[in-house]
Amino acid sequence: MKRISIALVLVGAAAAAMVSSSGSARHAARAQTPAPVAAALPTPSSPGPFAEVRGHDGFWRVAKSDEGVWWFLSPQNQTEFLNGVTTVQPALRGRDPRGPHYLSCDWDGHADGPSLFRWAQHTLSRVQSMGFKNLGAWCNPVLHQLPVAMTQDLNVWHWVPYDARLYSPDWKSNAEVAIREQAMPLRDNHNLIGYYIDNELNWDDDAVGPRVYFDQLPPSDPNRREVVRVIRDTWPSVGAFNHDWSTTFQNWSELENHAKLPIGDKRGYDLLEGRWLAHYAHSYFEITTSLIRKYDPNHLILGCRFRGWAPPEVPEGARGLTDAQSLNYYASDALLDFDTFRMISQRSDQPLIVSEYSFHSLDGRSGDRNLSRFPALVADQQARAAGYRDMTSRLARVPYVIGADWFQWMDEPPSGRFGDGEDANMGVVDIQDKPYESLADAVRKTTPLLNGFHSSSATTHDVTVWRQPPPGARPTQVAGVN
């Protein structure tokens, strides 16, 4: 779901430098500078035969088998379908200052390094004993010191000025600060899987469309000039532009000095909207990935965590730039959307990670009422456990899906998460830090099955993973493969 604002972890008078699942504003993101890296692992032997491998030896990579199955490939050259959990933090503050808040039973409440390290050791042991293979987004940076596969969320857009547009010099300069400060300390960490660039960006026309980057800006503005460049690449002459827009400009200079893009014929704007979004998405991925590789050439770049769907131009803009795509996906029926999943993978020519999914109900022990109307509400705790088993198993049966991270480790406080009020029973543990045993048991029992499901995903005759069968599906069709 959309992370509207940050929720700082506060316990008593201590203001620990931790960030909740809501993403990170600039000041919080700087407080999240990763801890020192864990010791490097030995250089592994050469990997087995694959049709394609992306990434660097000795670090996490992605690989596609000769049968067309994508995998995460560990630094030790082990293929893995990863199932993780997000937001492993020692505390989560609610909106009501009187509480209750979430506070880990493994934390003594002090924000010093030794206290957090002890918390991390104990909590990681619990996470792994439940069957999770990795840690997803929003986890405390102290966990980077421990031997666990882990992603890092950069949240680049939160570091740039609020009103900055992509082609403004201050956008790139602030993005560079965000990436340098977060990636440099992790560049040699062999446990780090890779980076998510951002979280749930708005790709709608009213957020990033050509009017936003043209209207009322001075002719010299680099954002307006970029729109003009796309216009002139799309229409070879001002006459061709006038034909499609029903306008009467005499020359390009007249358009370039116009206060706004003309209303004109909808056909003209629709064509520009698609061309612009393709150009814009490619620019976004080109700027951010080049900066990430400048400061950390070793790790995977895992996309920007789409919110349930993305316009096709966006994953296509990442083609050849990122290593994988990522999707936050919530569905109470635990079924997958074939068109969305397949489109993102095909347009990007990359594997897909479900970077968030979960199920919640109203019978949780923390008192959450889901007044924020978070999706994927189910009947009870048994349905949550069944949802984990079913959706995770279905994801593993798709050849181009390589991992899935449950959102999140703890329940949200019943008064709502500090900052945005989100209040759902999404935790593996409640706010008293006690596990939901039916869910934990489902994770333990499902994890050993996942690599086997995934290994056979190119030949298994299974279309039951999809909410609607793929077009022309037959009972003998491979799951998710045309």
C-alpha positions in Angstrom: 0.0 0.0 0.0 1.0 3.6 -0.4 3.3 4.8 2.4 1.9 8.3 2.9 4.4 9.5 5.5 7.0 8.1 7.9 6.3 6.7 11.4 9.2 7.3 13.7 9.9 4.7 16.3 9.6 6.4 19.6 9.7 4.6 23.0 9.4 6.9 26.1 11.9 9.7 25.7 14.1 7.8 23.4 13.9 8.7 19.7 15.6 5.8 18.0 16.9 6.2 14.4 14.5 3.8 12.9 11.8 4.0 10.2 8.6 2.1 9.9 7.0 0.6 6.8 5.6 4.0 5.7 8.7 4.9 3.7 11.1 7.6 4.7 11.1 11.4 4.4 14.5 13.0 3.8 15.4 13.5 7.5 14.4 10.0 8.4 16.1 8.5 5.4 19.4 10.0 6.6 18.8 8.6 10.0 18.6 5.2 8.4 22.2 5.2 7.1 23.1 1.5 7.1 25.2 0.1 9.8 28.7 -1.4 9.0 28.6 -4.3 6.7 28.9 -7.9 7.6 32.0 -9.8 6.9 32.6 -10.8 3.3 31.9 -14.3 2.2 34.4 -16.5 0.4 34.5 -16.1 -3.4 32.2 -18.9 -4.7 32.9 -21.4 -7.4 31.6 -20.8 -10.9 27.8 -21.2 -11.2 26.1 -24.1 -13.0 24.8 -23.8 -16.5 22.2 -21.1 -17.1 20.8 -19.4 -20.1 21.4 -16.0 -18.5 23.0 -14.6 -15.4 22.8 -11.0 -14.3 24.9 -9.6 -11.5 28.4 -10.0 -10.1 30.1 -13.1 -8.8 30.3 -13.3 -5.1 27.1 -11.3 -4.6 23.4 -12.1 -5.1 22.4 -12.4 -8.8 19.4 -13.4 -10.9 19.6 -16.3 -13.3 17.4 -17.9 -15.9 17.6 -21.7 -16.4 17.7 -23.3 -19.8 14.0 -24.2 -19.2 13.1 -20.5 -18.8 12.8 -20.4 -15.0 14.2 -17.3 -13.2 15.9 -17.6 -9.8 17.7 -15.7 -7.3 21.3 -17.0 -7.3 23.1 -16.7 -3.9 26.7 -15.8 -3.4 27.3 -19.5 -2.9 25.7 -20.2 -6.3 22.5 -21.7 -4.8 19.3 -21.1 -6.6 16.5 -19.8 -4.4 12.9 -18.7 -4.5 13.1 -16.3 -1.6 10.2 -15.8 0.8 10.9 -13.0 3.3 9.2 -10.6 5.7 9.3 -6.8 5.8 9.5 -4.2 8.6 11.5 -6.1 11.2 12.0 -3.3 13.7 12.3 -3.2 17.5 9.3 -0.8 17.9 6.4 0.8 16.0 4.7 3.9 17.4 1.0 4.5 17.2 -0.8 7.8 16.8 -2.1 7.8 20.4 0.9 8.8 22.5 -0.6 6.9 25.4 -0.3 3.7 23.5 -0.4 0.9 23.0 2.6 0.7 20.7 4.5 -2.3 19.4 7.7 -3.0 21.4 9.8 -6.1 20.8 10.3 -8.3 23.7 14.0 -8.7 22.6 14.7 -4.9 22.9 15.7 -3.1 26.1 14.4 0.3 24.8 17.9 1.8 24.3 18.8 3.2 20.9 22.6 2.6 21.3 24.4 0.2 19.0 25.0 -2.7 21.4 21.3 -2.7 22.4 20.1 -2.7 18.9 22.6 -5.4 17.9 21.4 -7.7 20.7 17.8 -7.1 19.6 18.8 -7.9 16.0 20.4 -11.2 16.9 17.5 -12.5 19.0 14.8 -11.3 16.5 16.6 -12.7 13.5 16.7 -16.1 15.2 13.0 -15.9 15.6 12.4 -14.7 12.0 14.4 -17.6 10.6 12.9 -20.2 12.9 9.5 -19.3 11.4 10.9 -20.2 8.0 11.5 -16.8 6.4 14.6 -16.9 4.1 15.3 -13.2 3.9 14.4 -9.7 5.2 12.5 -7.4 2.9 12.0 -3.6 2.8 11.8 -1.3 5.9 13.9 -3.4 8.2 16.3 -1.9 10.7 19.8 -1.2 9.3 21.5 -2.9 12.2 20.4 -6.2 10.6 22.9 -5.6 7.8 25.6 -6.6 10.2 24.2 -10.1 10.5 24.4 -13.0 8.0 21.0 -12.8 6.5 19.9 -12.1 2.9 18.3 -8.6 2.9 17.1 -5.9 0.6 17.6 -2.1 1.1 14.9 0.4 0.2 16.5 3.7 -1.1 13.3 5.8 -1.4 15.2 8.2 -3.6 12.2 10.4 -4.4 11.8 11.3 -0.7 15.3 12.9 -0.6 14.6 15.4 -3.3 12.8 18.8 -2.8 9.0 18.3 -2.7 8.3 20.4 -5.8 11.4 19.2 -7.8 10.7 17.7 -11.2 12.8 14.9 -12.6 14.8 17.0 -15.1 15.7 19.8 -12.6 19.3 19.9 -11.6 18.4 19.7 -7.9 16.5 16.5 -8.5 19.6 14.6 -9.7 21.9 16.2 -7.1 19.6 15.2 -4.2 19.1 11.8 -5.7 22.9 11.4 -5.8 23.1 12.3 -2.1 20.4 9.8 -1.3 22.1 7.0 -3.2 25.7 7.8 -2.1 24.9 8.0 1.6 22.9 4.7 1.6 24.7 2.6 -0.9 28.4 3.3 -0.2 28.3 1.6 3.2 26.8 -1.5 1.7 28.7 -1.9 -1.5 30.9 -4.7 -0.2 28.1 -6.5 1.9 27.8 -10.0 0.4 24.5 -10.6 2.3 22.7 -7.6 0.6 20.5 -8.8 -2.2 20.0 -5.4 -3.8 18.2 -2.1 -3.8 14.6 -1.0 -4.3 14.9 2.5 -5.9 11.5 3.8 -4.6 8.1 2.7 -3.3 4.7 3.1 -5.0 5.4 6.1 -7.1 2.4 7.7 -8.8 2.8 7.2 -12.6 -0.6 8.8 -13.4 -0.9 11.6 -15.9 -1.9 14.1 -13.3 1.3 13.4 -11.3 4.0 13.0 -14.0 2.2 13.8 -17.3 3.5 16.3 -19.9 1.2 19.1 -18.7 2.9 18.8 -15.2 6.3 19.2 -16.9 5.2 22.0 -19.3 2.4 24.2 -18.1 3.3 27.6 -16.5 7.0 26.8 -16.5 9.4 29.3 -18.2 10.6 28.4 -21.7 14.1 27.9 -20.3 13.0 25.4 -17.7 14.7 22.0 -18.4 11.5 20.1 -17.7 9.6 22.1 -20.3 12.4 21.8 -22.8 12.2 18.0 -22.3 8.5 18.0 -23.2 9.2 20.1 -26.2 11.9 17.6 -27.3 9.5 14.7 -27.1 6.9 16.7 -29.0 9.3 17.4 -31.8 10.5 13.8 -31.9 6.8 12.7 -32.2 5.7 15.3 -34.8 8.2 16.0 -37.6 6.7 19.4 -38.4 4.5 22.0 -36.7 1.9 21.3 -39.4 1.7 17.6 -38.3 1.3 18.8 -34.7 -1.5 21.2 -35.7 -3.2 18.4 -37.6 -3.4 16.1 -34.6 -4.0 18.8 -32.0 -6.4 21.0 -34.0 -4.2 24.0 -33.4 -2.8 26.8 -35.6 0.7 27.4 -34.5 2.9 29.1 -37.1 6.2 27.7 -35.8 7.7 25.7 -33.0 8.8 28.8 -31.2 5.2 29.9 -30.8 4.3 26.6 -29.0 7.5 26.7 -26.9 6.5 30.1 -25.5 2.9 29.2 -25.0 1.9 29.2 -21.3 0.3 25.8 -21.4 0.0 22.9 -23.7 -3.1 23.5 -25.8 -6.3 21.7 -25.1 -6.7 20.8 -28.7 -7.8 17.4 -30.0 -7.7 14.6 -27.5 -6.0 12.4 -30.0 -2.9 14.6 -30.0 -2.6 14.7 -26.2 -3.2 10.9 -25.9 -0.3 10.3 -28.3 2.0 12.7 -26.4 1.0 11.2 -23.1 2.2 7.7 -24.0 5.4 8.9 -25.7 6.2 11.2 -22.8 5.6 8.5 -20.2 7.9 6.1 -22.0 10.6 8.8 -22.2 10.0 9.9 -18.6 10.2 6.3 -17.2 13.4 5.6 -19.2 14.9 8.8 -17.9 14.0 8.0 -14.3 15.5 4.5 -14.4 18.6 5.8 -16.4 19.3 8.5 -13.8 18.8 6.4 -10.7 20.5 3.2 -11.9 23.5 5.0 -13.2 23.9 6.6 -9.8 23.5 3.3 -7.9 26.0 1.6 -10.1 28.4 4.6 -9.6 28.4 4.1 -5.8 27.7 0.3 -5.7 28.5 -1.7 -8.8 28.1 -5.0 -7.0 24.4 -5.4 -6.1 21.2 -5.9 -7.9 18.7 -3.2 -8.7 15.2 -4.5 -8.0 12.9 -1.9 -9.5 10.6 0.6 -7.7 7.9 -1.4 -6.1 4.8 -0.8 -8.2 1.5 -0.3 -6.4 -0.6 -3.2 -7.7 -0.1 -2.3 -11.4 2.0 -0.1 -13.6 1.4 1.5 -17.1 3.2 -0.7 -19.6 5.6 2.1 -20.6 7.1 2.1 -17.1 8.5 -1.5 -16.9 9.5 -1.1 -20.5 11.5 2.0 -19.5 13.5 -0.1 -17.1 14.5 -2.6 -19.7 18.2 -3.1 -19.7 18.7 -0.9 -16.7 17.3 -2.7 -13.6 17.9 -6.4 -12.9 14.4 -7.2 -11.7 11.0 -5.6 -11.3 9.0 -5.4 -8.0 5.3 -5.2 -7.3 3.3 -4.6 -4.1 0.3 -6.8 -4.6 -2.7 -7.4 -2.3 -5.6 -9.7 -3.1 -8.0 -11.2 -0.5 -8.6 -14.2 -2.8 -4.9 -15.0 -3.0 -5.1 -15.3 -6.8 -2.7 -13.6 -9.2 -3.5 -11.2 -12.0 -2.1 -12.7 -15.2 -2.2 -9.6 -17.4 -0.4 -7.5 -14.8 2.3 -10.0 -13.8 3.1 -11.1 -17.4 3.1 -7.6 -18.8 5.6 -6.3 -16.2 7.9 -9.2 -16.8 7.6 -9.2 -20.6 7.9 -5.4 -21.0 11.0 -5.2 -18.8 12.5 -8.6 -19.9 13.2 -9.2 -16.2 12.0 -11.4 -13.4 9.5 -10.1 -10.9 9.5 -9.9 -7.1 6.3 -9.4 -5.1 7.8 -7.0 -2.7 4.7 -6.8 -0.5 1.7 -9.0 0.1 -0.3 -10.1 3.2 -3.7 -10.8 4.6 -5.3 -9.4 7.7 -8.5 -9.9 9.7 -10.5 -8.3 12.5 -9.9 -11.0 15.1 -6.3 -10.2 15.7 -5.1 -9.8 19.3 -3.8 -6.2 18.8 -7.3 -4.6 18.5 -6.8 -3.4 14.9 -10.1 -2.5 13.2 -8.8 -1.7 9.7 -10.4 1.7 9.6 -7.8 2.7 7.0 -9.4 0.0 4.7 -6.2 -1.7 3.8 -6.9 -4.4 1.1 -6.7 -8.1 1.5 -9.1 -8.4 4.5 -10.0 -12.0 5.2 -12.3 -13.8 7.7 -10.0 -14.8 10.5 -6.5 -16.0 11.5 -7.0 -19.4 9.8 -7.8 -17.6 6.6 -4.6 -15.5 7.0 -2.6 -18.7 7.3 -4.3 -20.2 4.3 -3.7 -17.0 2.4 0.0 -17.2 3.1 0.2 -20.8 2.0 -1.9 -20.4 -1.1 -0.5 -17.2 -2.5 3.2 -18.0 -1.7 2.8 -21.4 -3.4 1.1 -19.8 -6.4 3.8 -17.2 -6.8 6.5 -20.0 -6.7 4.7 -21.7 -9.5 5.2 -18.8 -11.9 8.5 -19.2 -13.8 9.4 -15.5 -13.8 8.5 -14.7 -10.2 11.6 -15.1 -8.0 10.5 -14.0 -4.5 7.8 -12.7 -2.2 8.0 -10.7 1.0 5.2 -10.7 3.5 4.1 -7.3 4.9 4.9 -7.1 7.8 6.6 -8.5 10.9 4.4 -6.8 13.5 0.8 -5.7 13.8 0.1 -2.0 13.5 -0.9 -0.2 16.7 -4.7 -0.1 17.2 -4.6 3.8 17.2 -3.1 3.6 13.7 0.5 3.8 12.6 2.1 7.1 13.5 2.0 9.5 10.5 -0.8 8.0 8.4 -3.0 6.0 10.7 -2.9 2.7 9.0 -4.3 0.1 11.4 -4.4 -3.5 10.2 -3.6 -6.9 11.7 -0.8 -7.7 9.2 1.8 -8.9 11.6 3.4 -12.3 12.1 3.4 -11.2 15.7 1.0 -9.0 17.6 1.9 -5.7 19.4 2.8 -7.8 22.5 5.4 -9.5 20.2 3.6 -12.9 20.4 3.4 -14.9 17.2 0.2 -15.8 15.4 0.9 -19.5 15.5 -1.4 -20.5 12.7 0.4 -18.1 10.4 3.8 -18.9 11.6 3.1 -22.6 11.2 1.9 -21.9 7.6 5.3 -20.2 6.9 7.3 -23.1 8.4 5.4 -25.7 6.4 5.3 -23.8 3.1 9.0 -22.7 2.9 10.5 -26.1 2.3 8.1 -26.6 -0.7 8.9 -23.4 -2.6 12.1 -24.3 -4.4 10.5 -27.5 -5.6 7.4 -25.7 -6.9 9.6 -23.2 -8.7 11.9 -25.7 -10.1 9.0 -27.4 -11.9 7.2 -24.2 -12.8 8.2 -24.4 -16.5 6.6 -27.8 -16.9 3.9 -28.0 -14.2 0.4 -28.1 -15.8 -1.3 -25.5 -13.6 -3.4 -22.5 -14.4 -5.1 -22.3 -11.0 -2.7 -19.6 -9.9 -4.5 -16.9 -11.9 -7.7 -15.1 -11.0 -8.8 -15.6 -14.6 -7.1 -18.1 -16.9 -4.6 -16.7 -19.4 -6.1 -16.0 -22.9 -6.6 -19.3 -24.7 -5.6 -21.3 -21.6 -6.0 -25.1 -21.8 -5.9 -27.4 -18.8 -2.4 -28.6 -19.9 -1.0 -25.1 -20.3 2.0 -24.2 -18.3 1.2 -21.7 -15.5 1.7 -18.2 -16.7 3.5 -19.1 -19.9 1.9 -18.5 -23.3 
